[in-house]
């Protein structure tokens, strides 16, 4: 088994583009484009707290069920995606919760979590991941 | 100079080691951000050859490079910046694409609806 020890991977032809051979051993996928650039597991109840995260500097509790996630390293444009799911109470079946995201900026984005009524609602579990182009 | 590195492990001086299976298996193989209202427009994407507007709230995403099987994972979000009723689901999953469905859930049943912010990530095995 071989091992590479390095702190940085850089493409030779294009610094920000490295391809990886896929599982089928034929087609390739772009490494940088396929990597999550940020993710966060947030407790959105009470005094909100990030349980764990990547590339998130802070999360702001704007109002009930509304959170702003700020990034350490900004995205290169506002065309990135941040699919998010939430759970009002962990391990408890709740009415369908929905997530809206808005105020998308290169350095932050805001989401609103709602219940089935629908009203804005704090969530015990908010999971988000961000893919797109880093600045 | 272009080159190829074959290795089973990547090691960072402080952040630890990572088996390269996580690089190959853990990377998203496709993702898309599109505006589903009016004339459909893809804002940005990976491994997506097209998104077709089939009907209201019904879109087909097609991949450039297909998956080896139709058992991959799809995670998506639909957003209506002025409302709170947007829901999504999917159907017709194949190795080359799937149908992305969006609806308004106003409490009295679903109504297929177009939304401006739609995004999906796909993890699985490429062919």
Interface residues (C-beta under 8 A of the other chain):
Chain A: X1 X2 X3 X4 X5 X6 X7 X9 X12 X13 X20 X21 X22 X23 X24 X26 X27 X28 X29 X30 X31 X33 X34 X35 X36 X77 X79 X80 X81 X82 X83 X84 X85 X96 X98 X99 X100 X101 X102 X112 X114 X116 X117 X118 X120 X129 X131 X132 X133
Chain B: X1 X2 X3 X5 X6 X7 X8 X9 X10 X11 X12 X13 X14 X15 X17 X23 X24 X25 X27 X28 X29 X31 X32 X33 X43 X44 X46 X47 X65 X68 X75 X76 X77 X79 X80 X81 X83 X84 X85 X86 X87 X105 X107 X117 X119 X120 X121 X125 X126 X127
